Amino acid sequence: MFVLPSILIGIVLAFPSLWAIYKYGFQQTEKNGFYPVPSFLAFLQALGVGIFIPLLSSIMPIRSAMKMGLGESLDYTRSKTKAVDVQILDPSKRNISSLIVFGILAVLYGVSVYVLLPLSLLSFNLGLLLGIFFVILLSLILGLTLVAINFQHLLEVLIVYTLLIWEKKSMRLLILKNLTAHKERNRMTALIYALSIGFLIYLVVSYGIEIQILQAKQQKDEGAPLAVNLSNGWLPSLYEKLLADNKDKIDAFSYTTYAFSRFKNKKIDKTHASNYSRISSKKLTLWGVTPDHYKATFNTYWEIT
């Protein structure tokens, strides 16, 4: 009943949310090619998640209702939450499937860390190395989530005694007992929220790192905030008037020739740099630059010696 209105409201709110995030979070504008309109694939993904998650979340209540009798399930005057749960286990009928799954995952994790990780380092397999680090990060998120769940009761006590310090002791004890009675339900909610927040933080950090890597690569390739390639026989004199008209807006500019090895009828055949004994040498590529070259380029990727 609430799923379809929630999906429609979420799709409507996606437009102003994307606009605010890209404008104030990422400092992007429509002039940079950004439009706050989700793609058709994004609409399908949002619709699928909006329908799939409620269906998935209804499995546990349905299973809980099927475990009860018909009269107990239809009785809405009594709370379905049980403060005390007594289970009698038969050792011969013990379910060890969870232990087997955990053991297999632990073995795979150990093999990936102690076998595949050294193998990727020795063979310089970056794809395998990044995949292992990705699995380790996911395991770190799951491990921190389990740690948070184990400290859930201590945090509940701390919050109750901190925020309800003016209440009577009996009221605080009553709240703590209610929290204990709803411990299983609160644990599932805390698990969902912890995993969701962990993945969101991971995605935001990964996005920031990826943007920094791409920006550094672009700066290294271009060398300056604005680089113009004078190809097809264009001469620098064609830009002289443009530079003269905007000299109050331009801090510095420089010209860079093509590599000497690309020139025809060149007198320089090869260029090498070697030590004094000429035992070791390296091939060099020479370019011609103007005197203001170091003022107009990024100083992060060069060093004057």
C-alpha positions as CSV (number, residue, x, y, z in Angstrom):
1,M,0.0,0.0,0.0
2,F,2.9,2.4,0.8
3,V,5.4,1.1,-1.8
4,L,4.1,2.7,-5.0
5,P,3.6,6.2,-3.4
6,S,7.0,5.9,-1.9
7,I,8.6,5.1,-5.3
8,L,6.8,8.0,-7.0
9,I,7.8,10.4,-4.3
10,G,11.4,9.1,-4.5
11,I,11.6,9.6,-8.2
12,V,10.2,13.1,-8.0
13,L,12.6,14.0,-5.2
14,A,15.5,12.6,-7.3
15,F,15.6,15.7,-9.6
16,P,16.2,18.4,-6.9
17,S,18.4,16.0,-4.9
18,L,20.7,15.4,-7.9
19,W,20.8,19.1,-8.7
20,A,21.8,20.0,-5.1
21,I,24.4,17.2,-4.8
22,Y,26.1,18.0,-8.1
23,K,26.0,21.8,-7.6
24,Y,27.0,22.0,-4.0
25,G,28.7,18.7,-3.4
26,F,30.7,18.3,-6.6
27,Q,30.6,21.9,-7.8
28,Q,29.2,20.9,-11.2
29,T,26.9,23.0,-13.4
30,E,24.9,22.4,-16.6
31,K,27.6,24.2,-18.6
32,N,29.9,21.2,-17.8
33,G,27.5,18.8,-19.5
34,F,25.7,17.8,-16.3
35,Y,21.9,17.5,-16.3
36,P,20.0,16.6,-13.1
37,V,17.9,14.0,-15.0
38,P,18.4,10.3,-14.2
39,S,18.8,8.0,-17.2
40,F,16.2,5.4,-18.2
41,L,18.4,2.6,-16.8
42,A,18.5,4.5,-13.4
43,F,14.7,4.7,-13.5
44,L,14.5,0.9,-14.0
45,Q,17.0,0.2,-11.3
46,A,15.2,2.5,-8.8
47,L,11.9,0.8,-9.7
48,G,13.4,-2.7,-9.3
49,V,15.0,-1.9,-6.0
50,G,11.8,-0.1,-4.7
51,I,9.7,-3.2,-5.5
52,F,12.2,-5.9,-4.7
53,I,13.3,-4.7,-1.2
54,P,9.7,-4.5,0.2
55,L,9.0,-8.0,-1.2
56,L,12.2,-9.2,0.4
57,S,11.4,-7.5,3.7
58,S,8.0,-9.2,3.9
59,I,9.5,-12.7,4.0
60,M,10.5,-12.6,7.7
61,P,7.0,-11.4,8.9
62,I,5.3,-14.0,6.8
63,R,7.5,-16.7,8.1
64,S,6.9,-15.5,11.7
65,A,3.2,-15.5,11.2
66,M,3.2,-19.0,9.7
67,K,5.0,-20.3,12.8
68,M,2.1,-19.2,15.0
69,G,-1.3,-20.7,15.2
70,L,-4.2,-19.1,13.4
71,G,-5.8,-17.7,16.5
72,E,-2.5,-16.2,17.8
73,S,-1.7,-14.7,14.3
74,L,-5.2,-13.0,14.1
75,D,-5.1,-11.7,17.7
76,Y,-4.1,-8.1,17.4
77,T,-4.7,-7.2,21.0
78,R,-1.6,-8.9,22.3
79,S,1.9,-8.1,21.3
80,K,3.7,-10.6,19.2
81,T,7.0,-9.7,20.8
82,K,8.2,-12.2,23.3
83,A,10.5,-10.9,26.1
84,V,11.7,-14.5,26.9
85,D,12.4,-17.0,24.3
86,V,13.1,-20.6,25.4
87,Q,14.5,-23.1,23.0
88,I,15.2,-26.8,23.6
89,L,17.9,-28.1,21.3
90,D,18.5,-31.7,20.4
91,P,22.3,-32.2,19.8
92,S,21.5,-35.0,17.3
93,K,19.4,-32.6,15.2
94,R,21.6,-29.6,15.4
95,N,21.8,-27.4,12.3
96,I,25.4,-26.9,11.4
97,S,24.9,-25.4,7.9
98,S,25.8,-21.9,9.2
99,L,29.0,-23.2,10.7
100,I,29.9,-24.9,7.4
101,V,29.2,-21.7,5.4
102,F,31.3,-19.6,7.8
103,G,34.1,-22.1,7.6
104,I,34.1,-22.1,3.8
105,L,34.1,-18.3,3.7
106,A,37.0,-18.2,6.3
107,V,39.0,-20.7,4.2
108,L,38.5,-18.7,1.0
109,Y,39.4,-15.5,2.8
110,G,42.6,-17.0,4.1
111,V,43.5,-18.5,0.7
112,S,43.0,-15.1,-1.0
113,V,45.2,-13.3,1.6
114,Y,48.0,-15.8,2.0
115,V,48.1,-17.4,-1.5
116,L,46.5,-15.1,-4.1
117,L,47.8,-11.8,-2.7
118,P,51.5,-12.8,-2.9
119,L,50.8,-14.4,-6.3
120,S,49.3,-11.1,-7.6
121,L,52.3,-9.2,-6.3
122,L,54.9,-11.6,-7.8
123,S,53.1,-11.8,-11.2
124,F,52.2,-8.1,-11.3
125,N,48.6,-9.0,-11.9
126,L,46.9,-5.7,-10.9
127,G,43.4,-7.0,-11.7
128,L,43.7,-9.8,-9.2
129,L,45.3,-7.5,-6.7
130,L,42.5,-4.9,-6.9
131,G,39.9,-7.7,-6.7
132,I,41.6,-9.0,-3.5
133,F,41.6,-5.5,-1.9
134,F,38.0,-5.1,-2.8
135,V,37.1,-8.3,-1.1
136,I,39.1,-7.3,2.0
137,L,37.3,-3.9,2.1
138,L,33.9,-5.7,1.9
139,S,35.0,-8.0,4.7
140,L,36.2,-5.0,6.7
141,I,32.7,-3.5,6.4
142,L,31.0,-6.7,7.5
143,G,33.4,-7.1,10.4
144,L,32.9,-3.6,11.6
145,T,29.1,-4.2,11.3
146,L,29.3,-7.3,13.5
147,V,31.4,-5.3,16.1
148,A,28.8,-2.6,16.1
149,I,26.0,-5.2,16.7
150,N,28.0,-6.6,19.6
151,F,28.2,-3.2,21.2
152,Q,24.5,-2.4,20.5
153,H,23.3,-3.2,24.1
154,L,26.1,-1.1,25.7
155,L,25.2,1.8,23.4
156,E,21.5,1.4,24.3
157,V,22.3,1.6,28.0
158,L,24.6,4.6,27.5
159,I,22.1,6.5,25.4
160,V,19.2,5.8,27.8
161,Y,21.2,6.9,30.9
162,T,22.6,10.0,29.0
163,L,19.5,11.3,27.3
164,L,17.0,10.3,30.0
165,I,19.0,11.4,33.0
166,W,16.0,13.4,34.3
167,E,13.6,10.4,34.3
168,K,13.0,8.1,37.2
169,K,15.1,5.0,37.6
170,S,12.1,2.8,37.1
171,M,11.3,4.5,33.8
172,R,14.8,3.9,32.6
173,L,14.7,0.3,33.6
174,L,11.4,-0.1,31.8
175,I,12.8,1.3,28.6
176,L,15.9,-0.9,28.8
177,K,13.6,-4.0,29.3
178,N,11.6,-3.0,26.3
179,L,14.8,-2.6,24.3
180,T,15.8,-6.1,25.5
181,A,12.4,-7.5,24.5
182,H,12.8,-6.0,21.0
183,K,16.5,-7.0,20.7
184,E,16.1,-9.4,17.8
185,R,14.1,-7.0,15.8
186,N,16.4,-4.1,16.6
187,R,19.4,-6.2,15.7
188,M,18.1,-6.8,12.2
189,T,17.3,-3.1,11.8
190,A,20.8,-2.1,13.1
191,L,22.4,-4.6,10.7
192,I,20.5,-3.2,7.7
193,Y,21.4,0.4,8.6
194,A,25.0,-0.4,9.4
195,L,25.6,-2.2,6.1
196,S,23.8,0.6,4.1
197,I,25.8,3.4,5.7
198,G,29.0,1.4,5.3
199,F,28.5,0.8,1.6
200,L,27.5,4.5,1.1
201,I,30.7,5.7,2.9
202,Y,32.7,3.2,0.8
203,L,31.1,4.4,-2.5
204,V,31.6,8.1,-1.6
205,V,35.3,7.5,-0.7
206,S,35.9,5.4,-3.8
207,Y,34.3,8.0,-6.0
208,G,36.5,10.8,-4.5
209,I,39.6,8.7,-5.0
210,E,38.7,7.9,-8.6
211,I,38.0,11.6,-9.3
212,Q,41.4,12.5,-7.9
213,I,43.1,9.9,-9.9
214,L,41.4,11.0,-13.2
215,Q,42.2,14.6,-12.4
216,A,45.8,13.9,-11.7
217,K,46.1,11.8,-14.9
218,Q,44.5,14.6,-17.0
219,Q,46.8,17.2,-15.4
220,K,49.8,15.1,-16.1
221,D,48.8,14.5,-19.7
222,E,47.9,18.1,-20.4
223,G,50.5,19.8,-18.2
224,A,48.6,23.1,-17.9
225,P,45.0,24.3,-17.0
226,L,44.4,24.9,-20.7
227,A,46.3,23.3,-23.5
228,V,45.8,24.0,-27.2
229,N,47.2,21.7,-29.9
230,L,48.3,23.6,-32.9
231,S,47.9,21.0,-35.6
232,N,47.1,21.0,-39.3
233,G,49.7,23.7,-40.0
234,W,48.3,26.4,-37.7
235,L,50.9,28.9,-36.6
236,P,51.3,30.5,-33.2
237,S,50.9,33.9,-34.8
238,L,47.2,33.2,-35.3
239,Y,46.8,33.3,-31.5
240,E,48.8,36.4,-30.9
241,K,45.8,38.8,-31.2
242,L,43.7,36.6,-28.9
243,L,46.4,36.6,-26.3
244,A,46.9,40.4,-26.6
245,D,43.2,41.1,-26.2
246,N,43.0,39.0,-23.0
247,K,46.4,39.7,-21.4
248,D,44.6,41.1,-18.3
249,K,43.0,37.7,-17.8
250,I,45.9,35.5,-18.6
251,D,48.6,35.0,-15.9
252,A,51.1,33.2,-18.1
253,F,51.3,31.3,-21.4
254,S,53.9,29.3,-23.1
255,Y,54.6,27.6,-26.5
256,T,55.9,24.1,-26.7
257,T,57.2,22.5,-30.0
258,Y,56.7,19.0,-31.1
259,A,59.5,16.5,-30.1
260,F,62.6,17.0,-32.2
261,S,62.4,13.4,-33.4
262,R,59.2,14.3,-35.4
263,F,60.9,17.1,-37.4
264,K,62.0,16.4,-40.9
265,N,65.5,17.2,-42.1
266,K,66.6,17.3,-38.5
267,K,70.3,17.4,-37.7
268,I,69.8,15.7,-34.3
269,D,69.4,11.9,-34.7
270,K,69.3,10.6,-31.2
271,T,69.4,12.1,-27.7
272,H,70.7,10.3,-24.6
273,A,71.6,11.2,-21.1
274,S,74.4,9.3,-19.3
275,N,76.7,9.5,-16.3
276,Y,80.3,10.7,-16.4
277,S,81.6,7.3,-17.1
278,R,79.0,6.7,-19.8
279,I,78.3,3.2,-18.4
280,S,74.6,3.7,-18.2
281,S,72.4,5.9,-20.4
282,K,68.8,6.7,-21.0
283,K,67.0,7.9,-24.1
284,L,65.6,11.4,-23.9
285,T,63.0,13.3,-25.8
286,L,63.6,17.0,-26.4
287,W,61.0,19.7,-26.8
288,G,61.5,23.4,-27.4
289,V,59.8,25.7,-24.9
290,T,59.5,29.4,-24.3
291,P,61.0,31.1,-21.1
292,D,57.7,31.3,-19.3
293,H,57.0,27.6,-19.6
294,Y,57.4,26.8,-15.9
295,K,55.0,29.6,-15.0
296,A,52.2,28.4,-17.2
297,T,52.4,24.7,-16.4
298,F,51.7,22.6,-13.3
299,N,54.8,22.4,-11.0
300,T,53.8,19.0,-9.6
301,Y,55.1,16.9,-12.4
302,W,58.5,18.5,-13.2
303,E,61.6,19.4,-11.2
304,I,64.5,21.7,-12.0
305,T,67.9,20.2,-11.2
